[in-house]
Amino acid sequence: MLTRRQFGLGAIALGLPLSARPAGYDYTTRETFDLFDKVFHDSGLTGQPTHTNELGALGWGQSYVLWAFVRMYEAYKDTHYLDRLIHNADLVLAGRDSVRGVTDYRGLSLPGWRNTSYTAGGVTLLDAAGTPVLEVRSALTNVSDAVVTVKAGSSAERFTIVVDNPKKKRVSTFTDLTVDDAAERVLAAYPTPNMVTAKRLAAGAPAHGTFPMAAAPVHFSVHTGMITYPMAAFVRLVRQSPRLQRIPKYRDKAREYLQAVREAAAIHDREWHDGGYFIWPKHMPVPYDGTEQPHNQSLGLGQTYAELAVATGERRYRERTRAMAGAFGRDLRTNDKDAYVWPYWPSSGVMYRGYTKADDVSEWTPSYGRPPVGAQQKEDLSHAGIDVEFAAAARRAGLGFRGHDMARLARTYTRNLATTDNGLATTFLYVDGGGGLAPAGQYLQAPRFMPVAPWDPDLFTHARKVYDDHAVESQAGSTLLNVAYLNWFARRS
């Protein structure tokens, strides 16, 4: 959060009128957006284009900024915003693994952005001679915060393992193990607080001591999609505009970005399922390997497919976009308010219905839920923003959804989510209106439903009031996107 004084100094530096200074913002003006853009990038807050994605700063930060520049260009047709996108996108592309010289968990240096904060991981324990004998693993996120302590057991070949994640305040203890029975006994105890599994590597006993766990670097389809979607949109804008095509800078950048987006998206080809979603392949070091990815994570990359389908017309992207629209559409349910409701996880998947160890679904998360009931929560507002964005992109591409779908998605906001609290505009947490009042990290994402606001203008009115009532100053990357979307819709009206 930035103080009003800091905002005031930024406004004065930009020479903005008093109406755009801290006494109050008009969130539908480019002056407010430009101020927020400057203050955010001067602040060094998480989500700068020079940050890595190790902790998700690009996927859940800078991606929104790039996206905001696209929407501001669409609102004002000023190439200043395309230039801003180019400046940041070039820095983001310079942070790809293949440029940085870093690798994923398989040792591959790929043209994407790896992550270690949402992955699984572990530590390889050595015996006194330095031979690897046992791998201890945790599927709890932020696994790099955890340590494994090996203590003496009841005999020379026996030992006790304590897995401690102090930040999450979770401890898992396994007593009097041997290397030969450790994996089976740890599996029998699952689920444990730190979601621990083990794998035997060789005979022997691990040396005593405390050893840090390390997260395995992985590429997430949702991060790749969020980062590349604005770049793919840039390609589409340039290719559809004879004016932009005549300008070498934009024409050349469109060609460059198209290649970069293709290469990044291709990283996830092995995760694609023809049913219209992505899976995490079994053995991939992530929580819930072997299962279908949540709707928002699949559709994050689906957004990019939709833009590529329009920009290139290629069958591959068209077919995948259409398949994803169909898969998501089958999970949309109409409630008594004629609004859509949908689950976080695909209802046809194993996560939704749960699975047991006997099902042999996942290596890192051997069981989940109590079949036939697993993870059946509804989608939350902020992740729903991705789903709604995809639906709108697929409709623009002519590859899924009709006007009545857009109207029902709009009513998801106006009839299910929108509410007030002590006279201030806010939202509920889940798309069915459940979960109680949403925290700030959720209700401040309200303008991300703007792609469907043309089917219910009350959506814009309420989302704008959320920002007005809360005098939003928090300069997360997503704030820029939300302000851009308020500008985008206001210019359409």
N, C-alpha and C positions, 0 to 999 in steps of 0.2 A: 504494500500500500504506500502511496506517496501523499505527502502533506499538501494542503491547499497552497501553502507558500511555494513549494516546489513546482506545482502546476502553474501557479501564477508567474513564476520566473520563466517557465517554458513558454507560456502564452505571450508574455511581454517580448521575449526573444524572437518570437514569430511575428510580432507586430499585429496580433489578433485584436479584433474589436472586443469591447467589454463584454458583449453578450457571450463570447466564447471563453471568457476567463472564469476563475473559480467561483464567482458569485452564482454561477449556474451555467450548464451546458445545454446547447441545443444539439441533441444527438443525431439530428437529421441533416446537419450541415457538414460540408467538407472541412470547414475551419476547425471544428471539434475533432474530426478524424485526423487531420494533419497535426494538430497539437498532440493528440494521443500517440500518433506514430513517432513523432520526435521524442517525446518524453520516454516512451517505452525503449526506443533504441539507444537513447542516452543513458538509460538507467542501468544497463547491464543485467537486468532481471532475467530469470530463466526463460529460455526460448529465443535467444539471439541467433542469427543465422550462422555465426561462427561456432556455436556450441555443437557438441556431438550429440548423438541420440542414445548414448550409453544409459542415461537415466530418463529417456523419453522426451528430452527437451525439444527435439525437432518434431517428432510425431504428435506430441500434445502441446506444442507451443508455437514454433515458427511456422508450422503448416497453416495455422489459422491466419498468420500475418500474410503469407503468400496468397491465401484464399481471399483475404480482405482486399488486397490490391486488385485482384480480378473483379470483385464486386464493385469496387470504387470506379474502376475503368468502365464497367458496364453502366454505372449510374451517370457518369459525367463525360464519358468518351474523351477523356484527357489522357494523352499518352504518358503524362507524368507518372501515372500509377503503373503503367507497363514498365517504365524505366525503374521504378522502385522495386517491382517484382524481379526484374533482371538482375539488379544489384544484389538482392538477397538470395535469389535462386542460384546464382553463380557461386556464392559463398557456401550455400548448402551442398551443392554438387561437389565442391572441393572437400567436403567432409565425408564423402563416401568411403567405405572400407578400402576399396581398391586404390583410392588416392592416398589415404592415410597409411596404407600398408599394414592393416590389421585384419584378423581373420575371424570366422565364425567358429562354432564348436567343432566343426569337421576339419578345420585348418584351411578353409577356402576364403580367399580375399575377393569379395564380390562387390559389384557396383550398386551397393545399397547401404543402409545405415543400421548397424547391429545395435542390439539392446542387451543390457544385463540386469535391469531392475525388475523385470516381470518374468524372468526365467527361473528354471530350476538350476541346481548345481550341487557341488559337494567337495569332498577332499579324498585323495588317495592316501591311505595309511601304509607306512613302510615298516618292515621289521628292523631289527637291530643292525642288519647287514645292508639296509637300504633297498631291499626288495619289496615292490608293491604287493601287498597281501589282501587288502580289503578296501573297497570304495564305499564310503558312507555318503548318502545323498539326501537332499531335502528339496521338496517341491513347494515349500513356502516361499513366496516372493521376498525379495531383498535378502536372498540367502547369503550374500557376502557379509552380512552383519553377524552371521552365526559362527560359532566355533565348536569343534569336536574335542572333547577331553577323553583320553584313554587312561584308565586306571587298572590297578591290579585286580585279578579275580581270585578264586579260591585255590588255584594252582598255577603253575608256570605257563601253561598253555591257555589259561582262561583270562578274560579281561572284561571290564565294564566300560561302556561307552555312554557319554553324556553329550547330547546335542543341545546347545544353549544359544538362543537368539535373544540377547538382552533387550534390544530395541522393541521387539514384539512381546517381550516378557513370556517367552515360551521355552520350556525345557522338556526334553524327551530323554529318558534313561533306560538303558538296556543292560542288565546285569549278568555277569558270569557267562559270557559268550565264548565260543571258540570260532576260529575262522571257518570251520566246516559247517557250523550250525547258525552262524550269525545272520546270513541272508534270510533263512527260513524263519528264524525267531523274530527278526525285525518285521518281516512280512506278516507273520501271525498276529503281531501286536498292532498292525496298521488298522485304523488311522490313529496316529499319535500327534501331539501338539505341533511338531515341526514337520509333519508329513514325511517321515524318514523311511527310506528304503536302503538296502545294502547289496553289494555284489562281491562275491568271492573272486579273488584274482590269483592267489597262490597259497600253498601251505605255509604255516608259520603263525606267529602272533605279532600284532602291531606293537611298536615301541610305545612306551608311555609318554604322555605329554599332552599339550593343548595345541591344536592345529586349526588355522582359519579355513573356513569353507569359501569357495569361490563360485560365483554365478557363471553359467555357461553362456557365451555370447550367441544370440539367436536373432534372426530377422523375423519380425512380425508383419504379416500381411497388412494389418490395419495401419501400422506406422508407414510402411511403404506407400499405401494408398493415400493416406492423409498428406504425405509430403509431395507425392507426384501429381495428385489431382489438380492443384492449381497450375502446375507446369503443363499438364495435358490441356487444361482449359486455355492457357496462353497459346498453345499450338493451334487449337481450334479457332480462337479469335483471329489469329493472324491469317490462317488459311481461308477463313470465310470473308476476309476484308481485302478487297483489291487495294484500298489505300495503304493498309499496313504491309501488304505484299510488295508494294513498290519501294518500301524503305528497307535498304539492305540490312540494317541492324536487326529489325524485327524478323525479317525473312530468315536470316542466318541463325538467329537464336531459336526460332521455331524449329528449324531443322536439327539443331543441336539438342534441344530439349526433347524432341520426339525420340531421338536415339537413346537419350538417357532414361526416359520414362519406360521405353520398351525394355531396356536391359534390367532396370530395377524391378519391373513387374514380373519379368521372366524368372526371377529368383524363386517365385512362389508357384511355378508351374507344377512342381511335384506335390503340392498341397491341394491342387484343384480336384474337385469331384464333379462329375458330369451332372449330378443332381442340382447344381447351381449354388455351390458353397465351397468353402475351404475346410480342410481338416488339418489337424496337427498330426503328422505321421507318427506312428508308434516308435518309441525310442528317442524321439526328439526331446531334448532336455527342457521341457516346459511343463507347467502344471496341466494335467488333463491331456497329455499326449495320447494319440489314438482316437480322439473324439472330434466331433464337428466343432468348428469355431462359432462363437456367438454371432448373432445377426450383424451387429455393428462392425465386428472385426472382418467378416467376409465382405460386407458392403463398403467398408472403407476402401478396399481396392476395387470394388465394383464401380465406385465413382470414377476412378481412372479409366476403367474399361469403357464406361459410357462415353467419356470424352474422346477416347481414342477411336471408338466406333464412329463418332461423327467426324472427327478430324481426318481419319484414314479411310473410312468405309470398309475396312477389312472384315472379312467373314468371322475370323477368330474372335475379335472383340465384340462384334455384334451378337454372335451366338452366346458368348459367355454373359454378356449384359442381359440378354433376354432370359437366359436360364436363371440368373440370379434374381431378376424381377419376378419370375414365376415362383421360385423357392420362397422368397420373402412374402410375396402376395398370398401364398397358401397359408401363411401364419397370421394374416390380418383377420381379426374377428370384429364384427359390428356389434356394438352394445346398444342399450335401449335409448341412447342419445344420438344414434346414427353416427357415431364416431368410431374410429378404429382403435383396437387394443391388440397388443402383441407381446410375446414373451422375449426375454433377453436371449435365451438359448433356443435354437430350433426345436419345435415340439416333436419333430420326427426323430430326434437324435438321442444318443445314449446318455448324454448329460441330463437331458430333460427327464428321462424316465429312470435314471440311476443305473448303476451296474455294480456287480460284486467282484471279488477276487477271482471267483471261479469263471467269470466271463472272459477273463484274460484280455481286457480292453486296453489297459494302460500300464506302462512300465513304471512311470514316475508317480502316478496316482492310482494305485491298484484297485481302489473302490471308491464309489461316491453315492451318497444317498441311500435310500432303502427302496429298491425297486418294488412297485412301478412308479415310485415318486423320487425324483432327483431334484435338479435345480429348476424350479418352475416359477421363479420370480418374473414379474413383468419388466419390460424395458424401462429404464429411467430416462429423465428428460434429456440430459446432456448426450448420452449415447444415442437416444432417439434422433437427435439432430443429424447424426450421420445417416441413419436410415431414411429420414425424410429427404435429405440432400440427394441420396442415391435415387430415391423414387422420382424426384423432380428431374434429375439428370437422365434417367432412363426414359422418362416421358418425352423430354426434349429430343432425345435420339430416336423416338418412335419405336422403342423396344420394350415397352411395358407401361402399364397403368393408364387409366382413363380419367376423364374429368371428375367422375364421381369418387374415384379413389383419392384424388387430390383434395376434394371437398371433405371427405371423411378424415383424412390426415389433418386437415386444418381444424376440423372439429375436435380432433384428439386434443389439440391445444385449448381451443376456446371453451369446450364443454367438459373436458376431463381434467386438464392441468391448471387452467387459469383460476385464480382465486385472489382474495385479499386477506391481510392480517393486520388488524388494528388500522384499517383504512389504507394500508399500503399494498400496492399490487405485488403479488408474488405467485408462486405455483405450488402444486403438490409434487411429490417426488416421482411417482410412477405414471406411466401413460394411461392407466385406468383410473387415475385420481386417487390411488392408494399411497401408503407410505407416509402419510402425514405431510406437514409443510416441508418443502424442500429447503436444504441449506443454501447459503449464498452461492457455493460452487455449482449448484444446479439451477436455481432460478435466474441467475445472471446469464444463463445460456438461452433464455427465452427467445431472443431474436433469431436463433438458428432455425426456427420453424418458418422463417420468412419465405422460403421457396414456395410454400403452399398458401401464403397469405392472400394471393389474388383470388382464392376461392372463399375467403372469409376475412374481409378487411378488419373485423374486430380483433383478429390476431395481432395485427400491427398495432392497433390502438392499445391493447393490453401490454404487449411486449415493450412498447415505447414507455408506457407508464411505469413499468418495472424499473427502467433506467432512470426516469425522472424522479420517481419516488425515493429511490435509494441513492440518488446523486452519485452515480458510479464514477469512481476514480481509479479503481484497482487496474493496474496496467499489465494484466496477463495478455499473452498473445491473443487469446480468445476474445478479450474485450475489443480489440481492434476489429475482429471479424463481426462481432455483434453490432458495433457502431456502423461498420460498413453496410451491414444488412439493413439497418434502419435508414441509412441514406439511400440504399438501393431501392427499397420499397417506396420511400417518400418521392423519389424522382419518377416512379411509375405512376403515381396517383394523379 
